[in-house]
Structures are given as C-alpha cells and as structure tokens.
Amino acid sequence: MERQVLLAAVSYHIWLPGQRLWATPASPASPPFPPAMALVSINELPENILLEVFTHAPARQLLRCRLVCSLWRDLIDLMTLWKRKCLREGFINEDWDQPVADWKVFYFLCSLRRNLLRNPCAEEDLTSWQIDSNGGDKWKVESLPGDHGTDFPDSKVKKYFVTSFGLCLKSQLVDLKAEGYWEDLLDTFRPEIEVKDWFAARADCGCTYHIRVQLVSENYIVLASFEPPPVTIDQWNNAEWTEVSHTFSDYPSGVRHILFQHGGKDTQFWAGWYGPRVTNSSIIITPKMTRDRGPLHGSA
C-alpha cells in the first residue's frame, strides 16, 4: 500500500476537491493514460487510499484539513487513521492491547511527550535554571559519584547539582503553550503530568531536601500543588540516591505553566558543598487522559 501511495505521489499532481488531478507519466517511457483517466478528482480515490495518504500527512495539518469538506472531516475523525499514525510513528506496536479512549489525542500526546525541564542533569552547568536562593557557598555542579557519594542508578547521568550550608533553591517555569500544548488539549483532556526528581546526601554529612511543583494558570494562579514536607537525612548515611515522584491527574482546567523548584542545605553548617545533591529531574506529560469530554478539533 505504501508503495502504491508513493507511486501515486510521483505520477500525479494532487489538487484539492473541486480541482482536478492531471495525470502525467512518471517517466517519458511510461505508456499514456487512457482518456477516461486523464482527469481525476482526489475525492474520487477510494477511501482506503485517501486514508493512506492522510497517514503520511503532518498531523497538525490534518486538523486544518477537516475544514476542506465533509468527506475529509469524516475520514480524519476516524480512529483507524490515528491508530495507523501511531503505528507508523512507533508509539505502539502491532501487539498493543491497552485500551485507548481517543486515538487522535493519544497520538498528539505521544508526539509531544518528552522531558519539559531543560538541563536536568547539570551537563550545561546551571544554564536554564533560575537561582531562587543561593545561600552558603552557593550552588555548584560536580561529577558523579562525588566525595563520599555513590553512583547514580542510570550510568548515562554523569553530573549533579549540589547545595551548601545556606538554603539553595533553583527553579524552572515551563510554558506549556510554548512547548506545543494548546488550550483545548490541556483543558478538555487534562493529560496526566508526571514529575520526578532524584536526591542524595553525602555519607559524612546530614542534609535537608526540598521540592515544590505547582500547576499554574495564565495569570499565575496556583491550581494544583505538590509540596511534601522537607526530607532530612542524618549524618553517616548510605549516600544512596532516592527518587521522589508525583502524578497530577484530574486537575482543574486552565493550566498553562508548571513551576518546578528544588534544593536544600546541609545540617552541619560546614563550609563548602555538603548539602543535598539533585539530578535527573523531569516533567513529562503522558498520553494517559484524566477525562474524555469531547472531540479534538483544533490546535495552536
């Protein structure tokens, strides 16, 4: 089928409904087309061929193409089309057996899925982070495992941020619309938002770790928040890395930003960098939807 579509793309100039498809030979050696095939409307193509063409078209363009005619609207709204696109993009495999409420929304959420925090593992020093508090000897970047530290569970992570004897906090404010998430997608389907962070203490020094994550409106009103009590680790600990995670679901509509803030300080008040170490932070909007309350018709 894909070969047929590619041959058709080489052999024809495709026009919108109401215009005609002028058949032209793929090469000078090709035999002439019969007179009855000289002019063809794209809507005269079999629906399965149109579906295959749409499978290869950019997804956001398809949402706009719904306005061309009722045939295109009906085909583009078929869940079969979006499941095919998910298969083609590798979002699912042929053995996928999990229920999907809306394949169109699922496709867009999969295509947008990534870590929305920049420089999460300190590879670019403190770039992309807003320093909210820089106490003691200030924030610093060190290489794993560090003095009196342990290796990170993921060998791809090579560095971490480390705090001092005064409170150190840093943050990022994620603009969801700038990251490609439009209002209808966020407000109607409210996909689950997974937040993760990793922290560890030095074995020879106690510390206190803080994290705060907030879902914020366009006007910076807090709509949902995750702020557990600070975690205090005693001196002479095992220095193991600990993951903290939270999933936002069924949150109010109107979320446009996500504020992520973390940090801490040591408990011995030692000069240098003996506070909690943090790395591999993430904010990921998943394809899992809180609710399915209506069709997805437009994009930003």
N, C-alpha and C positions, 0 to 999 in steps of 0.2 A: 504493500500500500504506500509506504513512504517513497519507494522508487517511482511509483506512478505519479505521486504528487510532484516530486522533483522534476520528472519529465514534463509534466504539465506546465510547471513554472518556466521551464526553458522554452517550451513550444508556443506559449500564449502570452499575450499582454492582458492582464486581468483588470477589468473595469468594474465599477460599482453597478448595482441593479439599475436598469433603465438605459445603460450604455451597452455596448456590445463587446464581445471578445473577438478580436481579429486574429484568426488562426494564421500563424506564419510557420513555415518549416523550420525545424531545429537546425538544419544544415542545407546547403544548396543541393545535396544529393537526395534529400528526402522527397518522397513522392508527393504530388499535390493533394490537398484535401478535397474530398468530394464537395460539390457545390452546396449540399444540404448542411455541411459542417463549417462553412466559411464564416458564419456569424453565430455566436452562441452567447446567451446571457449567463452570467455567473450563477444566477438563481436557477438556471436550467440544469446545473450539475446535480448529480444525485446527492442526497443529504449526507450520506456517509463520506463522500468526497469533500463536501464543504466542512464537515466536522474534522476531517483530517487536516485540511488547510488551516482551520482555526486552532488546531492542536499546536501548530508551528508558529502561530502569530503571537506577538508580545501580549502578555496577559492584560496589562492596563489599557492597551489599545482595544482589546476585545470589549471592555466595559463601555467604551465610547461607541463601538460598532453596534451595540444593541439598538442604537437610535436610527440605524440605517433603514430597517424595515422589520415587519413582524416576523418574517422567516428567520432573519438573523438573530433577532431578540430571542425567539423560542429555542434556536439551536445553541446560542451562547448561554442560555439559562439551564441547559441540560447538565445534570450532574455527571453524566457519562463523559462529556467533554473535559471537565475539570479533573476527573479521576485519571483520564488519559494523560493530561498535562502533568499530574503528579507523578505518574509512572515514568513519563519521558524525562522529567527533571530529577528522578531518583529520590523523590520524597517518600515514596513507598515502593515495595516490590510486588511481584506477582502473587506472593503468598500472604499479602496483607489481609488480616482478618479482623481488625479492630473497627468498631462502628465509628462512622464519621457523620455528624449531623448535617454538615453543609460542605461539599467538596470544593466549592468555589472559595469560600472563606478559608478553608483548610489550606488550599493552595497558596493564597496570598500570605497567610501567616507563616507557612513553611518557607516561602521565598524570602521573607523578611527576617527570619529567625537568625540571630547572631548575638554576641555579647555587645550590649549597648554602652558598656564602660570602655573608655579608651585608656591604653597603657595600664592594664590591670596588674601586670607582673613586674613593674619597675624597669622594663627594658629601655625606657626613654627617660630615665631619672624621674623627676616629678612633673614632667610635661602632662598637660590636660587636667591636672588636679588643682583645685582651689585650696590654698592653705588657710584654714579657718582658725587654727590655734597652733602656735609654733614655740611651745614652752621649752624650758631647759636648754639643751644644746641643739634643739630643732630637729626636724625630720631629716632622715638620711636614708640612702639606698645602699644595701650590702648584698653580697653574693652568698648563695646557699652553700653549705649549711650554716655558715657563720660561727663565731666563737660560742662554745657551749650550746650549740644548736644541733638539729637533726635534719636529715634530707627530707625534701618535700615528697609527698606520695607520687606526684607526677614528675618524672625526670625532665620533662620539657620546660618546667618552671625553674629558672636559674637565679632569680633575684627576689628580694623582698624589700618593703619599706619598714623602717624601724623608728620607734619613738624614743623619747628621752625622759628625764626626771620631772619635767613640767608637762602639763597636758598638751598633747599634739593631736590635732584633728584635721582631716582633709576631706574634701567632698567633690562630687561632680553632680551637675544638674543636667539631666538628659531631656532634650526637647523631642518629644515623640513625633510630632508632625515633621520636624526637620529630618527625622530618621526614617520617614516614609509611611508612618501610620496615620491614616486620615480619620476624621472625626466619626464617620459612620461605622468604620471598622472597630474603633475603640468603644464607642458608646452603645452600639446595638449588640455586639457580640462579646464585648469585655473579655478578651482572652486572658488566661491566667499568666501572671507575671512571677517568674522565679528569681529570687535574689539569693546569692551565695557569697560567702566570704571565708577566708582562712586566716587563723591567727595562731601564734605560738609565743611562748616565753623562753628566755634564756634559762638554762638549767640552774645557774648560780644566782638568779635574781627574780624576785616576785614582780608581778605587774597587774595592771587593771586594763581590760579591753572594753571599748565602747563601739556600738554600731547603732545607726538610726537610718531608716529608709522610709520615705514619705511619697505617696501619690498625690500630686498637686494639680490644681486646676489652672486654666489660662491666666487667672488673676492671682495665682499663687496661694490659693486657699487649700489647706491640707484636707484631703478627702479620705485618706486611709494612711495608717502608720504602723511600722514595725520598729519598736524600740525596747528590746528586752533589758532587764537590769544589767549593769556592768558586771563582767566576769573577772573575778580576782583569782590569780594563780599564785600559790605560795612559792617562796624561795626553795631551792633544791627540789625542783620538779623534773619530770622526764623530758621536757622540752619538745614534746610531740606536737604536731600540727593538728588543729581542731577545725572542723568545718561547721559553720553556722549557716542555716538556710531558712528561708521563709517563702511561702507561695501566697500571693494576693489573688483572691477569687471573689466573685460576687461583690465587687467593689462598686461604689456609686459611679454613674456616668459623669463625664466631664473631665476625666483625667487627661492632662496634656504634658505633664512633666513628671519626672521621677528624681527625687533627691536622694543621693546615697552619701552617707558620711560615716567614717570610722576612725579609730585611733586609740589613744590611751596614754599611759605613763607607767614608769616603774614604781615599785612600792618601797624601795630602799633609799631613794633620793640620791643616787650615785651619779656623779658627773659622767657624761658620755651617752651611750645609746644602749640602755638596759631595759627599756620598756617593751611592750608587745610588738611583735613582728607581724605584718599583714601582707598578703599577696593573693593573686589569682581570684580577685573579686569579679562578680558577674551579675548582670541584669539581663535576663532573657525572657522575651515574650513568646509563650509557647503556642502551638496550634490548638490547644485544648480550650474550648469556649465555655464560659460560665453559663450563658443562655443563648438561645437562638430565637430571636423575636421578629425576624423579618429578612427579606432578601437584600443582597448587597448589589447596589446599582451604580455606584459612582466611586470616584477616587479623587484624591487631592491632586 
